[in-house]
Amino acid sequence: MSSNDTIRLLLIHDTPSEAQRLVSMLHNAGRPNRAQHVPSEPALTKLLQDNTWDLLIAAETSKQLPPAVALRTISKLQKDVPVLLLTERSGAQPVVEGLKLGARDVVTVDEDQHLLLVIQREITALRNRRQARMHDRRYHASLARSQELLDSSKDAIAYISDGLIVYANQSLAERLGHKDKDDVEYQPLIDMVTEGEQEDARAFLRQCAIDNNDVEAQEWKFTARSASGRPVPVRAEVLSTVYDEERCLQVRIAASSGNTEELEAQLSDIKSRDPLTGLYNRQHFLRMLDAAIKAAASTQRTGGLMYIEVDRFEETVQKVVGVAGADALQKKMAELLQSSVRRGDVVARYGEESFCLMMAETTPDSAEHRARELMRKIADTIFDAAGKTLQITVSIGVSLLSEASGNAQKVIDQALQAHDQARQDSDQGNGFALFEPGADQEGDADTYHRARVVQALEAGNLKLLYQPVLSLQGTGEQMYEVLVRMVDGKEELSPLSFLEGLGDDSLAVKMDRWVILTAIKAAAVQRAKGKDVSLLLHISAASLKDTGLPAWLKVAFKAAKVAPKSVSFQVSQGDINSNLHAARDFCLQVREFGSRVVVSRFGAGLNPFKTLEHVTFDIAKVDPSFVREVQDEGESSDTLVNMVQQLAEADTRVIVPHVEQASMLPTLWQSGTDYIQGYYVQAPAEHMDFDFSLD
C-alpha cells in the first residue's frame, strides 16, 4: 500500500465533528481514506465481517463503543486491524493502558503530525504482514505443486539427508530395479553404490554438503547397484537444497541421455540470451542476481550492481541513425561492456537502452571508480552505426547487494533510484550516483554501512583518537581512552556504532583487533620516548565471546613490546550481563596476564552491583546519564555520589565521564572519584600529548 492508496478507516468517537476533523486532516495531508463511523459493537462486528479494513482510530473516552470492547471484538473475530487510541491525557499512563488493551499506539489529541507518522508506520506494517501471509500461502501452494511434479517426474530424483534417502520418486525406484519407492526410502544412499566406489562417493557427497551450493548443480558419475545386484552406470546432478524444511542434497538422474542432453543445454543457453547482443537477457539476469544475493548470505561478501542507461537514447541515437543503426550501436555497447568485465562479473541487457553489470565483490569506492572509468571509456569511444559516427554518454546508478538485500528486484529498484539521482545531478548526462538508503530503510542501511566499514578497513580510511583520563587522586597515571573514527569524505564517523547496530560479529572482531594492534603500536612509540602512557581499549560483545582473543593479545603485546599492565580493557555492563560466562572468562584471563578490566556504563539497568558478584573488574566507568542529571539538568548529585562511594567500598576505582563543567569537580573530588574524563579535561585528539600534571 503506497501513500496514495485509499485507507479503509474505522472511527470510534462520540463527537461526530471530531471524527470528521480526523477525516479532513488525513485528506489534507494527502492520505485519501474511506472512513466509517462505528456507533456500536454489533455494527463493528458486521463491518468487520463484511469488509476488509486497514485501520481503526478510537477516542479512549468513547462511551457508545468503549475501545476495550472494540479491541476484544477484533481479537475474537481474528481480524488484522491495527487500532490507534486518541487521548486527552498527558504523560505515559494512557500509553501504557492503551498498549495493555492491545492498541498499537496511543497519540495525544491534536498531535496531528505524530498521528500521521504513526498511521504511516502501521499501514506499512500491515502491508508487510499481508504480503507475508500471501507469500506464505503461495509458498505452501508451490510446495504442493512441487511434490506433485516430483512424484510424476520421469527423471529419477532423491533427497539425501545425513546419508539417508528421505525421499525417492517412483522413477528412481524403477531405475534401480525396485517395484516401489518405499523399498528405497530411508535406506542409506551409499548402499546403492557399488563397493569399489563407495569411499569416493562418501567424499563427494560430503564435499557437496560443505559447499552448500544451491545455485549450480555438480555432476556425479558413479556405478549404482540395482535391486538384483546388477551394476548400473549413472550420470547424476547433485544440488544443495531444502526438502521438508530440512537442508539436504538433491540427486537427479535425467531421463534423457546422449545428444538430447546436449541439445537441451543449447536450447537453455539460447533462451537465456538476448538475441541482438548475445548478453544474458533480463529474465535470466534476475535469476542470477537472486542467486548472488543468496550466496552473499554464506560468504558475507558485499557485491554491487550497475544500472547503465544511454543518455537521451531516442534523441541522440534513434533519431540520428534509425532503428537499424540503434541496434548496431547496442551490439557495440555490449562488446565494450564485455571487454570491461572482471572475474565474477555478469553483464546483461536489461532494456532497449539499458544494461546491467553485476559485480561479485566490491566496495562503494571501488564501484564508483569502476563506474566513472566506464563512463569515460564510453564517452571517449566513437561508434559507427548506419554509416554515421556517434559519441554517446551513459548515466550509471549503483546499488550494493548482500544478504540483507532481499531480492533481485529490490536491488534493481535501488539502482534505478540511484540512476534517477545521477540524471538529476547532471542535466547533460554522464552522471553517477550510489544508492544511499534513508532512515526508513534499515536493511538497505545495514548493507551500505557494512560495506563502508569493510572498505575503511581495507583502504586504511580509519584513524584513532586519544582522550585523556585524568586521575583526581594525583597518581600521575597517563591514561588515554582509544576511540576509532572512520574518515568518510569530510566526516569522521564511529564505525563501532554501525557494527553494534548491524550485529555483525565477525566484522566487529576484526575491527577490535585492528584498533588494539594499532593502538598498542602507537603506545610503544610513546613509551620509547619516555612517556609512561597506558591505554583504555573498548571490547565489543563479539570480541568478548571470541575465545581466541586472550591468546592473540599475548602475542600482540609481545610483538609490540608493550607490557600488558599498561592496557585496560573496557566492556559495557550491558554486554557483560548478556554474556556473563564469556565475560567472566575473559576478565579472568586478561587479569591473569596483568591487564585491568573496566566496566563502562555502570549503573544502567536493574541491580548494577549484581555484576560484581559474577565478574571481577578493577575500574567502573559510571553511565553518562548520572553526570547529565547533575551537570545539565541541575538535579541532586546524591545518586552519583552514593554510587561512587559504594564502588569504593567494593574496592573498585571509578571513572566519571562526560565532565564538561568545572562546577562538577568539587563534588567529584569530595566523593572520592578516582578519574574524570570529558571535554573539560580534553576532547579526543590525534596525538597522546596531554599534560597530566595537576599544576
N, C-alpha and C positions, 0 to 999 in steps of 0.2 A: 504493500500500500504506500503510494508516494504521497507527498504533501498536498498534491492536487486532488487526491481521491476523496470522495464524499465520506464523511464519518457518520456511521449509523449510531445515533446517540440516544440514550435514555436519560431522562431528567426526573429527579425526585425533589420537589421543592413545594412548600406550602404557599409561597408567594409567586404567583404567575408572572408578575412583572420582572422579578429577579431571574426567573428561568428564561424569560425572553431576552434579558440583557446578556445572559451567557451565550445564547444562540447568536445574537448580533455581534458579540465580541469575537466569536470564532469566525464568523463570516468576514468581519472587518480585518481579521488577522490573516485572511487568505486560506481559511480552513473551512471549506463548504461542508455542511452537515445536514442530515435528515434527523431532526430531533423529534422525540415523542415524550410527552409528559406522562408520568405514571402516577395515577391517583390512588391505587390500592394494590394489595397483594394479589387478588385474583386477576387484576388487569396485567400485572407484571408477569404472572405465570403464563397467561395467554400470549403476551407479546414474545416471551422467551421461547415458547413452543412453536409459534407461527413464523418467526423471523430470526435472522442472524444479526447480532448487534456487536458493535466494536467497543463501546464504552458506556459506562453508567456513571453519571455525576449526581451526587446526592448531598443535600444540606443535612448536616448532622442533627439539626434541631427539628427535622421534619416529623410531624405528628400523624399526618394521614397515612404515611408509609414509613415507619422508622427504618433507618439504614440497616440496623441489625436484622430486621425481618427480611429486607431485600437481599442481604448477603446470604442468609440461610436459604432463601428460595433459589438463588443462583446455584448454591452448592448442592442443594437437593436435586435440582434438575441437571446437574453436572454440565453446566454451561461455562464456556471460557469467555467471560465478560469482565474485563478489569473494572474495578469500582474505585472512584475517587470521591473523597469526602471534602466538603467545604465547611470550615469552622469560623466562628466569630471570636473564638477564644485565642489567646496568645500563649506562647510557651510550648513545651514539649508534651504536656499531658494529653491534649487532644490527639496529637500524632500517635502517641503510644496506645491510647484507647482505640483509635481507628485501625491501626495495624493489627491489634489483637483481634478485632472483629473480623479481619480478613480483607480490609481495604488495601489497595496498592499504595496509596499515599493520602496524606491529609494536607490541604492547602488553605491558607487563610483567605477569607472573603476579600475581594478587591485586589488580591495579588495576581493580577491577570497575566503578567509576564511569566511568573512562576508557574501558573496553571498551564500556560501554553507549552512550556518546556516539559512539564510532567506528562501532558497529553501526548506530545510527540514521542516521548520515551515509551509510554505504554502502548501506543499504536505500533511503534516499531517492534516492540517485544511481542505484541500479539501477532503481527505479521510473521515474525520469525517462528513462533510456536505453530502457527497454521502451516507454514512451509515445512516445518519439521514433521508434522503429522502427515502431510501429503507425501513427503519423501518416504516416510516410514511405510505408508500404505503401498506406494509404488515399489519399494524395496521388497516387501513381502510378496507382492504380486509377481515381481521379477523372479524371486526365488522359486515360486511355484512353477512358473513357466520354464525356468532353467532346469528344474528337476524333471519336468516332462520331456524336455529336449534331451537331457542326459539319458533317461530311460529308453527313449526311442531312437537314439543315435546309432548309426551304422558304424561309427568309429568306436573302437574299444577304449573305454575310459575307466580309470580307477583313481580314487583318492587315498593317499597314504599318510597316516599319522603314526609317528613313533614306530614305523616299520610295519604296521598292520594296515590291511586294506579295509578302510572303514566304509567304502562304497565301491561297488563294481556294477556296471550295467550288463545287460544280457549279452551284448556283443562281445564283451571281454570274456565272459564265461564260455561262450561258444568258440571264440578264437583259441582258447586253451583246452578245448575238448570237454568242457563240463556241461551238464544238462541245464543247470540253473545257477543264477548268480549267487544264491545262498551257499553254494558249495565253495565259493571263492571269498566272500566277505568275511572279515575278521580272521583271515589267515595271513601269516607273515608273507610279504611280497618276496622276500629273499628265497623262500622255499620253492618259488615258481621259477627260479633262475637255475640253470644247470650248475652243478657243483664247482666246476672249474672256474666259473666267472663270478661266484658269489662274493668273494673278497673285493674284487674291483667294483661290483655293484654296490656293496655297502659304502665304499669310499665315495663313489659318485653321488649316491643319494644323500650322504651326509654333507657333502660339499654344496649340493643344491639347497639343502635346508639352511646351511650357514649363509649362503649368498642371498637368500630370501628375495630372489628376483621375480617380481610378479609382472614384468613387462615383456621380457624376451625369453622364449622357451629355449631350453637346451636340448640338443639331440642326444639320444641314448640308444646305442646299438648293443643288443645282447641276445643271448640264446635262451628262450624260455623253455620250460619243461611242461608238456601238456599233461592232461589227466592220465593218459596211458603211458607217460614216460618218454614220449617222442620229442626230440629237440625241435623247437620252432624258432627260426631266425626272426628277430623283431627289430623294427626301427620305430622308436617312440619319441615323443616330445615331453619334456618334464618342466613344469612351471610351478612356482610357489604361489599358493592361493589360499582362500578361506572356504571351508566347507562345514556347514552346520555350526557356524560361528567359531570354528577352531582352525588355527593355522595348520596347513598340511601341504603335500605335494600332489599335483595332478599329473597322472601319467596317461598320455593319449596316444593310441596307435591308430593311425589313419586307415580308413577302409580302402582308400585308393593307393596305388603304387605306381612305380615306373614313370613313364613320360607324363602321366596325368598329373603327378605331383609338381613336376617342373612347369607344366602349363598353368596350373593353379597359382604357382608362385609368380609367374609372369603376369597373369591377369590381375593378381593382387597388387603388384607394383604399378601396373598401368592405372588402376583405379585410385591409387594414392597420389598420382602426379597431375600437375597442371599441364594440359596438352600443349599450350603455347610455349611456356618457358622451360618445362621439364622439372621445375621445382615441385616440392610437395604442395598439394592443394590444401585449401583451408580446413576441410574436414579432417584430413589425416594429421595436419599440424596440430589441431586442437587436441587430438588423442595423444600425440607425442608430448604436448605441453602438460596435459593432465598426468601422464606417466612421470614426467620430470618433477612435478610437484610432489607426487607420492615418493619418489626416490629421495627427494630432499629431506623427508621426514627421518630417514635412517642415516643419511650421510651428514646432516646438519650443515650442508653447503647452502650458500646463497647464490642463486642464478639470476639471470636478467633477461628481459625481453625488450627488443627494439621494435617499435611500430614505425615504419618508414613509408612516407607518402610523398609522391611528386607534387611540388607546389604548383597550384593553378593548372592542373593537368589539361583540362579542356581548353583553356586559353593558350597555354604555351606549347601544347603538343598536338592535340586533336585538330584544332582549327588551322594549324600550320602545315601538318603533314598528313592529315586524314586518318581514317581508321586503320588502314593497312600500315601506314607509317608509324602509328602509335603502337601497333603490335610489334613492329620491328624494334622500336625503342625499348619496349618491355623485355624483349628477348635479350637485348644487350645490357639492360639493367640487371637482369637475372645473372648474366655471365659476370658482371662486375661484382655483384654481391657474393657469388660463389668464389670468386678469386680473393675475397676478403675474409673468408671464414677461417676460424682456428679449430683446433681439435675439440670435438664435443659440440661445436656449433651446429645449428639446424636452420636452414633458410627455407622460407615458404612464400608463395604468392597468396596474399590474403584477400585482395580485392582487385578491381580493374586497374587501379593506380597505386596500390599499396602492397608492401611486402612486410614480412616479419622475420626477425633474426633472433633465435633463442640462444643464449649463452649459458653453458652448463654451470659455469662458476665465474663470479665476477664480484666487484665491489662498486659502490656508487661512483667513485672517481675513475675507476677503470672503464666502467660503462660509458661515462661521459667522454673520456678520452677517445674511446673507440668510435663513439657516435660522431664526434666532431671530426675525427680523422676520415670517416666515411663520407661525411657531408662535404669535406674539402675535395676528396677524391672524385665524387660525383660532379661537383661544381666545376672542377678542372678538366673534366672529360668532354670531348667533342663527339657527339653521337651523330651517326649517319642514318638517315631514315627518309625513304621516298625521294631520294635524290637531293635531299637538303641536309644541312648540318644544324644541329641543335645543341644548345647548352642549357641544362636544366639545373634546378636545385631541389632538395628534399628537406622536409622538416621531420624531426625524429622525436618521438616520445618514448621514454624508458620506464619500465616498472620492474621492481625486484620480485623475485619469487623464492619461496621457501616453504617449509611445512605449514606455515601459518597462512599461506596464500589462498587456501580454499579450493578453487578450481580454475581451469584454464580461462573460462570466460571472464572471471573476475580480474585475472591478471591482464587480459586483453583490454578490458574496460579501463583499467588504471593506466595502461599505456596510451589508450585513446585520449584520456583526460590530460595526460602529460603532453600529447601531441597538440591538443587544442590550446594548451597553455603556451606551447612553443610558437604556435601561429599567432597568438595574441601578442606575445612579446616581440615578435619580429614580423612587421607588416609585409615585408618583401620576401618572406620565407627564409629558407636556410637556417631555421631555428632549432634549438634543442631545449628539452625540459625533462627533468626527472620527477616522477610521481612522488610526492611527499604527502603522506596521509595526515588528515586532520585529527583533532582530539576525539572525534566520534568514531574513528576507525581504528580500534585498538589492535586488532590482528595485523592490519597493514602497518601500523606504527611499530609493532614488535619486529616485523621483518626489516623495516627501514632502520630502526635503532640498532638492531643486532648487526646488520651489515656495516653500519657506521663504526661500531666498536671493533669489529673484526678488521676493517680497513685501517683503523687507527693503530691497532696493534702491529699489523703487517707493515704499514708505511712509516711507523715511528711518529705518528701525529699525537703523541701523548707527552705530557710533562708532569713533573712532580713539584708540588709546592710544600713549604715547610712553615708550620705555625708554632711559635714557641709556647711551651707550657711552663709557666713561671712558678717556682717554689716560693710560697709566702713565709716559710719557716727558715729561709736562709741556708739551705743545704748546698747551694751552689750548683746544683744539677742543671745541665744544659739539655733539656728535653725538647724535642720537636715532634709534633704530630705530622705525619706524612699524608698529604692529600694528592690525589691524581686528577688531572684535568685533560680533557680531550680537546685539541685545537681544531675547531671547525670553522674555517674562514676567520672572521674577526671575533667569534665567540669562543669561550672556554667553558666546556660543559663537563659535568660529572658523569663518566661512563658507569660508575657504580650504581647510580640511581636507575639508569636504564637496565642494567643487568639484574638488579633486585626485582624490578617490575616484570622482567621477562621470565624470571625463574630458570635462566639458562645456566645450569650448574657448571658444565664443562668450560664455558667461556668465563664465568666468574672465577673459577680456579686458575685459569690461565692468566687472567688479569691480576689476581692477587700475587701470583708468583712473579710476574713481571715487576710489579710495584716493589715487592720485598727485595728482589735481587738488585734492582736499580737503586733503591734507597740505601741498602747496606754498602753498596759500592761507593755511593756519594759520601756516606758516613766514614768509610775507611779513608777517603781523601782528606776529610776534615780532621780525623784523629791523627793522621800522619803529619798534619800541620801543628799538632799540639793541642787541638780543641777536644775536650772530653765530652763530645756530644753523645746523646742517646736518642733513640727513635721510638715513636709510638705508632705502630702499624695496625691498620684495620684488617680484620679477618672476617670474610663473609661466611654465611651459613654453609655455603657449598664447600669452602675450604675446611670448615670445622668438621665436616663429615668425611673429608679426604684423609683416610688412614695413612697414606704415604707422605703427608706433609711434614710431620716431625722429622722423619729420616732425611727428607730433602732439605730441611732447614739446617740440619747439622752439616751437610755437605756444603750448602751455600755459605754458611758462616765461616767454615774452614777455607773455602776458596777466596772469599773476600777479606780474610784475615781480620774479622770483626768478632769480638767477644760476645757470646750470647747474652751476657748480663747487661749489655748496652742496648738491648732491644726489648721492648714491651709489646705484647700483642693484645689488641683491643677487640673485644667481642661484645655485641649488643646483648642486653638482658633478654630481649625477646627471642634472639637466636639461641641463647643458652636454654631458655625454658622450653623451646620447641625441640631441642636436640640435647637433652640432659646427659645421656650416656656418652655421646660423641664429645660434648663439651667437657665433661669430667675427665675423659681420657686425654683429650688434647691438652687441657690445663696441667694435668699431672706430668705429662711428658715434657712440655716446654719448660715447666718449672724445675724439673729434674736436671735439665742441662743449663739452668741458670737464668733463663729469661723470666720476666714478670708478666702477669696477666692482668689486664684492665677490663672491667665490665663497664660498658657505656650505656647511656640512657637508663641508669639505675633509678629506681623509684617508679617507673612506668608499670602499670598493671597492678594486679592484686598481690598482696603479701610479698613485696620485693625482697625482704630479708630471708624469705624461704630459700632463695637461691644459695645463700651462704651455707645451708645445710647439705647441699649436694655438690657444689663446685667451690674449690678453693681459689681465691684470687687475691691479688695484692693491692689493687687500687680500684676504687669505684668512681666513675665519672657520672655525676648526677644528671638526670634528664633536664634538658634546657628549659622545660616548662616551669620548673621550680624557680629558675632565675628570672624568667619573664614575668612571673606573677609579682615578684618584688620590684624588679627593675623597670618594667614597662607599665604594669597595671597598678602599682602602688599598694599592693597587698602586704600583709604582715610577713615578716621573714621567719616567723616561728617554725613553720613546717620545714623550711630549708635548714635552719639551724638544728632542729631536732634530728633530722636525718644525718647531718654531718656528725653530730655527737654520738648517735647510735652506731655509726660506722666506725668511729674512733674506738668505741667500747669493744667492737668486734675486731680490733687490731687491723683495721683496713684504712689505708690512706684515701684521701678524697681529692678529686679534681672538680672544680666548679667551672663549667664552660660558659661561653656566650656572655662574658663580662664586658660590658660596653661603657659603664659609667663608674667614675671614681667613688661615687656615693656607696657603692657596694662593698668597697674594701674594708671599712671598719667592722661591718657585720661579719664578713668572711674571716677576718683576722681573729676576731673575738670567738668565733665558733670553732676555731681550730682547723680551718680548711688548710690542706697541705699545698694545693696547687690551684692556680687560676689560669684561665685561657680565654681568649676573645679579642675583639678589636681594640679594647682598652689597652691590652698588652701589645699586640701587633697583629695586623692582618696577615694571612698566608702570603709568603714571599718565595721567590725563586731560589734564594740562597740562604744558607744557615749562617747568618751573620748578626744575630740579635745579641745585644749587650745584656747579659743575665745579671749583672751587678745591680743591687738594690739601692745604690747611692743616688 
